[in-house]
Amino acid sequence: MPLVLIVGRPSSGKTTVACQIRASIERASPGLKVDVIDDAPNATQTKSDLYRDSKQEKMTLGSLRSGVERRIHKSNVLIVDSLNMIKGYRYELWALARQVGTRCCVVSIETGAETCKAWNAARDPEERYEDAVMDDLVGRMERPDSRWRWESPLFSLYPDREQETADDVARVCEEVAAYCVGDANDTKNNDIKNRNERSEGRHQTDRAAGPSPGDLKKSIATARATLAPTNLLHDIDKEVQATIRQITDAQTLAGGAPAGIISFGPDMPVLNATRPVTTVELRRWKRMFVKMVTNNTFNENQPRQVSALFVQYVSQQLHG
């Protein structure tokens, strides 16, 4: 079933909308389980404590993500009632939904910043964000964009607009419910179909014809990566670092001038350093390269091959 991400500034009305969406789904499909997960503070915390600094915010988001990972399932709808204001974080939650074979939609609460601050000030002290925390969170809001696949479909609400009536809000909540219930029916029908196919012995034959419309296939971005042995990653890093050391040694011998042709030994490509390369550049290229190659699976004989690839990568950065 779909994962429903509620996105909005603090005190924008997210929880109210989450409750309305839950009620709409339960009315549309009484037997469908609907869960809501939020970032509510514990007994010893305030709302401001959750986002007071980057360390605490990281812990809050990590805890919320773990909760989503534990509770998301194809047989229920999970509503995430939180700020969800960072685009990259929304992508992570979308990827979790893809991993379990379900879908995701985003509900954006487009309440204006000044209205959010006024609503926050009107709350009881224990339910209120501190002014400094509120200003910081409001300023870092990254609005969803339906052009990104992990933020589509996107449903938008404008609670503080005069022309936005309660009926308009209810209509959007019903649209979200229809999306969730429709996906639930697709999943249920596919499960029944698959059970019937297995019982009739036709499952393998029909599967060759392609997946059913409601099925989701894992993509490269969401499939679980094959983990390389720890010592292999260490060997790759060591080879890349040795190559960097050869480059810096050659530049030292050149006395600050371009090092020219740098050789790295037999069966290795050469590097034509037409300009001096800074240590900062080499470190950045190393991080980017190692991140890129560790997404592949290498066997124990390949670290040297990675070193050759790194030389080619540096050459591309210099001359590309």
Buried (B, 14 or more C-beta within 10 A) or exposed (E): BBBBBBBBBBBBBBBEBBBBBBBBBBEBBEEBBBBBBBBEBEEEEBBBBBBBEEEBBEEBBEEBBEBBEEBBBBEBBBBBBBBBBBBEBBBBBBBBBBBBBBBBBBBBBBBBBEBBBEBBEEEEEEEBBBEEBBEBBBEEBEBBEEEBEBBBBBBBBBBBEEEBEEEBBEEBBBBBBEBBBBBBEBBBEBEEBBEEBEEEEEBEEBEEEEEBEBEBEEEEEBEEEEEBEEEBBEBBBEBBBEBBEBBBEBBEEBEEEEBEEBEBEEEBBEBEBEEEBEEEEBEEBBEEBBEEBBEEEBEEEBBBBBBBBBBEBBBEBBEE
